[in-house]
Amino acid sequence: MGGKNKIRRQINKKAILLAHFGTSYPVALASLDNIKEQVHGCFPGIETRICFTSNRIRTIWAARRKKPEKWIEKGVPQEIMCAQSFLGAIGNLQDQNYRTIIVQPTHIYHGEQYEDLQSYVRALQSIRTIKKAWAPFHTIVLSRPALGTYGIEHDYAEDIGDVVRVLETDFSTARENGAALVYVGHGNDFFSSGAFHEAQKAMSDQHPDLKIYMGMVEGFPGIGEIVRELRTDEVKKVLLKPFMITAGDHAHNDINSDDPDSWKRMIESAGIQVDVAMQGLGSNDDFANIYAQRIQETADDHGIDLHPDSLVSSLRPSGIEQGDTTLL
């Protein structure tokens, strides 16, 4: 009865969880695959998995699992067919002894989806067990979206600059075709789209010879405001492109459809020629690598070593506080 308690240990493996909004369009999955491929290429020794944060998208794929043959024939991988929620994916990782996890959102900005994800991660970080040896996580941290977020550790203006620098192909294509560039972001009706507008200003500042516009499917400015700007600026031709990770539902139905209220048709109805580039930002290797950069920065902030040549021991004694690496 008076003996000392033995030091308990838990396996502590490391993982990266890519938190995608998701897409229901098989043709758009290449953008998500590319992001995972680029991240895995930067961190080959680290388990990298995905989840979908959109309830609607997960529901669509769940219904398709009832008759999967059609989707398998289209090349849809199993991890998409069985895409999990954030909590489902985190639970599976933890159950398989991944207790140091970097959650990398592939959302464009700090909007509704990122805010909810932040709440989930904070809740998991708050878990305290009576015996520290049995804490479910050693470290679980949330990285930044493409356009950054608030805070003093990383200047969001620099994050915006990172994004602008990897879009040179779009600027060159518009310039070569004598067109203005119109990006269309997802936006949100109850979150400010200010980060998008700051990105558009940064683009225009770097390319003053090119007319660049940024509209929102949801929020401001919408298609009506953008058409008025194009008319005021006497634009004759535009390159229209989704400012989204994937060219999925919104790209096909809101931007490039034959419906009279689509972005393409509304701009054409103003007498302006429209060329559409139906490619998600995730298919741009340099853009995809921004997420790898965010992951490395987040790892550095929290003392997480993601390089296989110097991986720490997978066993951790009990009694070490979360984030404490002094005994590793």
C-alpha positions in Angstrom: 0.0 0.0 0.0 2.9 2.3 0.7 4.8 1.7 -2.5 5.4 4.3 -5.0 3.2 4.6 -8.1 4.9 3.4 -11.2 5.6 5.9 -14.0 2.9 5.4 -16.6 3.5 6.0 -20.2 1.4 6.6 -23.3 2.3 6.3 -26.9 2.5 9.8 -28.3 2.6 9.8 -32.1 2.2 12.9 -34.3 -0.3 13.7 -36.9 -1.5 16.5 -39.2 -5.3 16.8 -39.8 -6.3 18.8 -42.8 -9.7 20.3 -42.1 -11.4 20.9 -45.4 -14.8 22.5 -45.9 -15.2 19.7 -48.4 -16.8 19.3 -51.9 -19.5 17.1 -53.4 -18.0 17.4 -56.9 -15.6 14.6 -57.9 -14.0 16.8 -60.5 -13.1 19.3 -57.7 -11.4 16.7 -55.5 -8.1 17.2 -57.3 -7.6 20.4 -55.4 -7.9 18.7 -52.0 -5.7 15.8 -53.1 -3.0 18.3 -54.2 -3.0 20.0 -50.8 -2.6 16.7 -49.1 0.1 15.7 -51.5 2.1 18.9 -51.0 1.8 18.7 -47.2 2.8 15.1 -47.2 5.8 15.9 -49.4 7.0 18.5 -46.8 6.4 16.2 -43.8 6.8 12.6 -45.2 7.3 11.0 -41.7 4.0 12.4 -40.3 0.6 10.9 -40.6 -1.6 13.2 -42.6 -5.4 12.8 -42.7 -8.4 14.8 -43.7 -11.9 15.7 -42.4 -14.8 17.7 -43.8 -16.1 20.5 -41.7 -19.3 21.0 -43.7 -22.2 19.1 -42.4 -24.0 19.3 -45.7 -21.1 17.9 -47.7 -20.7 15.0 -45.3 -24.4 14.2 -45.5 -24.1 14.1 -49.4 -21.2 11.6 -49.2 -22.9 9.5 -46.6 -25.9 9.1 -48.9 -23.6 8.1 -51.8 -22.1 5.3 -49.7 -25.3 3.4 -50.1 -24.5 2.9 -53.8 -20.7 3.5 -53.9 -20.0 1.9 -57.3 -20.8 5.0 -59.3 -18.4 7.1 -57.3 -15.7 4.6 -57.2 -15.8 4.4 -61.0 -15.2 8.1 -61.0 -12.1 7.7 -59.0 -13.4 8.9 -55.7 -11.0 7.6 -53.0 -12.2 5.8 -49.9 -11.2 8.6 -47.5 -13.6 10.9 -49.4 -16.4 8.4 -49.6 -16.0 8.0 -45.8 -15.1 11.6 -45.0 -15.5 12.2 -41.3 -16.3 15.2 -39.2 -13.6 17.0 -37.3 -14.5 15.3 -34.0 -14.8 11.9 -35.7 -11.3 12.2 -37.3 -9.8 13.5 -34.1 -11.3 10.6 -32.1 -9.9 8.0 -34.5 -6.5 9.6 -34.4 -6.5 9.7 -30.6 -7.6 6.1 -30.4 -4.6 5.1 -32.6 -2.2 6.9 -30.2 -1.8 10.1 -32.1 -1.7 12.5 -29.2 0.2 15.4 -30.8 -1.9 16.8 -33.5 -1.7 19.9 -35.7 -5.1 20.9 -37.2 -4.6 22.8 -40.4 -7.7 24.4 -41.8 -7.8 24.8 -45.5 -10.4 27.5 -45.3 -9.5 30.8 -47.0 -10.2 33.1 -44.1 -11.4 33.3 -40.5 -15.1 32.9 -41.1 -17.8 30.7 -39.7 -16.1 27.4 -40.4 -12.8 28.5 -38.9 -14.6 30.0 -35.8 -16.4 26.7 -35.1 -13.2 24.7 -35.6 -11.4 27.0 -33.1 -14.2 26.3 -30.6 -13.7 22.5 -31.0 -10.0 22.7 -30.6 -10.2 24.9 -27.5 -12.6 22.5 -25.9 -10.3 19.6 -26.5 -7.3 21.6 -25.2 -9.2 22.2 -22.0 -9.6 18.5 -21.1 -7.8 17.7 -17.8 -7.8 14.1 -16.4 -7.2 13.2 -12.8 -4.1 11.3 -13.8 -2.2 13.2 -16.3 -0.8 10.0 -17.8 -4.2 9.3 -19.2 -4.8 12.7 -20.8 -6.2 12.1 -24.3 -3.8 14.6 -25.9 -0.3 15.8 -25.3 -0.7 18.7 -27.7 -3.5 19.6 -30.1 -3.2 23.0 -31.8 -5.0 24.9 -34.6 -3.1 26.5 -37.4 -4.1 29.5 -39.5 -6.3 29.8 -42.6 -4.7 31.0 -45.9 -5.5 34.7 -45.3 -4.5 34.5 -41.6 -6.3 35.5 -38.5 -6.2 38.0 -35.7 -3.3 38.0 -33.1 0.1 39.3 -32.5 2.2 36.2 -33.2 1.7 36.3 -37.0 0.8 39.4 -38.9 -2.2 38.6 -41.0 -1.1 41.2 -43.6 2.0 39.0 -44.2 -0.3 36.0 -44.6 -2.3 37.9 -47.2 1.0 38.8 -48.9 1.9 35.1 -49.1 -1.3 34.4 -50.9 -0.9 37.3 -53.3 2.6 36.2 -54.3 1.5 32.7 -55.4 -1.2 34.0 -57.8 1.1 35.4 -60.5 -0.2 32.9 -63.1 -3.7 34.4 -62.8 -2.4 38.0 -63.1 -0.2 37.0 -66.1 -3.1 35.2 -67.8 -5.5 38.2 -67.4 -2.8 40.6 -68.6 -2.0 38.5 -71.7 -5.6 38.3 -72.6 -6.3 42.0 -72.1 -8.8 41.2 -69.4 -9.7 42.4 -66.0 -9.5 39.7 -63.3 -12.6 39.0 -61.3 -12.2 36.7 -58.3 -15.3 35.2 -56.6 -15.0 34.2 -53.0 -17.4 32.2 -50.9 -17.9 34.9 -48.3 -20.5 34.8 -45.5 -23.6 36.8 -44.7 -22.7 37.3 -41.0 -18.9 37.4 -41.0 -17.0 40.4 -42.4 -15.3 39.7 -45.7 -12.7 42.4 -45.0 -9.7 40.0 -45.4 -10.8 39.4 -49.0 -10.9 43.1 -49.7 -7.5 43.6 -48.2 -6.2 40.8 -50.4 -7.7 42.5 -53.4 -6.0 45.8 -52.5 -2.7 44.1 -52.1 -3.1 42.5 -55.5 -4.0 45.9 -57.1 -1.1 47.6 -55.3 1.4 45.1 -56.8 -0.2 45.1 -60.2 -1.4 48.7 -60.8 -1.7 48.1 -64.6 -4.3 45.4 -64.0 -7.9 45.8 -63.0 -8.7 43.3 -60.2 -12.0 42.8 -58.4 -13.1 40.6 -55.6 -16.7 39.6 -55.2 -18.6 37.3 -52.8 -21.2 34.6 -53.4 -22.4 35.4 -49.9 -21.8 38.8 -48.4 -20.4 42.0 -49.9 -19.8 42.9 -52.6 -22.1 40.6 -54.5 -22.6 40.3 -58.2 -24.7 43.4 -58.5 -22.0 45.6 -57.0 -19.2 44.0 -59.1 -21.2 44.5 -62.3 -21.7 48.2 -61.4 -17.9 48.6 -60.8 -17.1 46.9 -64.1 -19.5 49.2 -66.0 -18.1 52.3 -64.2 -14.5 51.2 -65.1 -15.6 50.5 -68.7 -14.3 47.0 -68.6 -14.8 45.1 -71.9 -13.4 41.6 -71.0 -12.9 39.7 -67.7 -11.2 36.6 -66.6 -13.6 35.1 -64.0 -12.2 32.7 -61.4 -13.3 31.2 -58.1 -11.3 32.4 -55.1 -12.0 29.1 -53.4 -10.1 26.0 -52.5 -12.1 23.9 -54.9 -14.1 24.6 -58.0 -17.1 22.8 -56.7 -20.8 23.6 -56.2 -20.5 27.4 -56.1 -18.1 27.5 -59.0 -20.4 25.3 -61.2 -23.8 26.7 -60.1 -23.3 30.3 -58.9 -20.3 31.3 -61.1 -20.2 29.4 -64.3 -23.7 28.2 -65.1 -26.2 29.1 -67.8 -28.7 30.5 -65.2 -29.5 34.1 -65.9 -28.5 35.1 -62.3 -25.1 33.3 -62.4 -22.0 35.5 -62.3 -21.0 34.7 -65.9 -24.4 35.5 -67.3 -24.9 38.7 -65.2 -21.5 40.0 -66.4 -22.2 39.0 -70.0 -25.6 40.8 -69.8 -23.7 44.0 -69.1 -22.0 43.6 -72.5 -18.7 42.3 -71.2 -16.9 39.3 -72.6 -16.2 36.6 -70.0 -13.6 33.8 -69.9 -14.0 31.5 -66.9 -11.1 29.6 -65.3 -12.7 26.7 -63.4 -9.8 25.7 -61.2 -9.7 25.8 -57.4 -6.8 27.5 -55.6 -5.9 24.1 -54.1 -4.7 22.9 -57.5 -2.0 25.6 -57.5 1.1 23.9 -56.0 2.4 27.2 -54.6 -0.9 28.0 -53.0 -1.2 24.4 -51.5 2.3 24.9 -50.1 1.1 27.8 -48.1 -0.7 25.3 -45.8 2.6 23.4 -45.4 4.2 26.7 -44.4 1.4 27.4 -41.9 1.9 23.9 -40.4 5.6 24.4 -40.0 5.1 27.8 -38.4 2.5 26.4 -36.0 4.8 23.5 -35.1 7.6 25.9 -34.4 5.3 28.0 -32.2 4.5 25.0 -30.1 7.8 23.1 -30.1 6.6 20.3 -32.3 9.3 18.6 -34.4 7.8 17.4 -37.7 11.0 16.1 -39.3 11.5 12.3 -39.2 15.3 12.5 -38.7 14.8 14.1 -35.4 11.5 12.7 -34.2 11.3 12.5 -30.4 10.5 9.3 -28.5 7.0 8.1 -28.8 6.8 7.3 -25.1 6.1 10.1 -22.6 6.3 9.7 -18.8 3.2 10.7 -16.8 3.1 14.0 -15.0 4.4 16.2 -17.8 2.2 19.2 -18.5 0.8 19.7 -22.0 3.4 21.6 -24.1 6.3 20.7 -21.8 9.2 19.2 -23.8 11.9 19.4 -21.2 11.9 15.6 -20.6 11.7 14.5 -24.2 
